[in-house]
Amino acid sequence: MRVAFLGLGKMGSVMAGRLLASQGSLAVYDVDPKQTASLGGAGAKICGSIRELASNCDVVISMLPNDDVLRAATLGPDGLAAALAAGAIHMVSGTHGARAVDEIAAAHRAAGQILVTCPVLGRPELAASGKLGLLPAGPRAAIDSLRPLLAVLGARVFEAGENPLSATAIKIANNFVLGCAVEAMGEGMALVRKYGVDPQVFYRVMVEGLFDCTAYRAYGDIIAKSDWGRVGFSAVSGFKDAALSEEAAKKADISLPFLGIWQQHLERAIARGEGNLDWAVMAREQFRDSGLE
């Protein structure tokens, strides 16, 4: 199977590196040549365009930052829908909105290509050790053909069904719940700090008791230490995901009342120039509101 990787940000670079080590060959492309340098040095084929990337591969995995970039990379005159061979698979691993996924699914169908959505669950450090959670959705035969790649990228696979929108909805809902958890941790940390409590004690209460899980351990530690520069997922990316939650809720005609709180905190952090810090920085806004910073 000839595999290519499109989009080499922090998460994409780690995933592509694991695939290259496993496959022995990999074609890669990113609009920023700096992003491809280390993979090129490790033996990956550096492509000069999406068309070149797509011209000789069976699977393109994309990890792109937002819906507009996904649309441009897929629907443009030299995008994936125009360049991939019939029967080739586009596995979309970024976090994208339902409308964007609908649009690119239609384009791939018209070109006789296959769309599989496979958002990932976890931070880059989990990707580096192959312990991501994976949410594949699409035709069963296509997912079966991708299993060797999925085994390299993640330790847990949650098959979401044959409709690519299923994985999209799960990923958006997952990030919505996670955003609410980060916001709640920030509020709890602010409360104990106002009473003079060492936040590390409250952190241990959370992660060794009721919330003994990866998300609370990773983000709770960042918040307890105010270590906002330990970036696994930026505030800008978190704000983008908040917008995807808002869009999905409107499309489904439901209300997500808690969304507005962490969306507002991220918006304020970004306005302060903190958009490149970890999205746990929403807790810093709670600290500021509480007179702690």
Buried (B, 14 or more C-beta within 10 A) or exposed (E): EEBBBBBBBBBBBBBBBBBBEBBEEBBBBBBEEEBBEEBEEEEBBBBEEBBBBBBEBBBBBBBBBBBEBBBBBBBBEEBBBBBBEEEBBBBBBBBBBBBBBBBBBEBBEEBEBBBBBBBBBBBBEBBBEBBBBBBBBBBEEBBEBBEEBBEBBBEEBBBBBEBBBBBBBBBBBBBBEBBBBBBBBBBBBBEBBEEEEEBEEBBEBBBEEEBEEBBBBBBBBBBBEBEBEBBBBBBBBBBBBBBBBBBBBEEEEEEBEBBEBBBBBBBBBBEBEBBBBBBBBBBBBBBBBBEBE
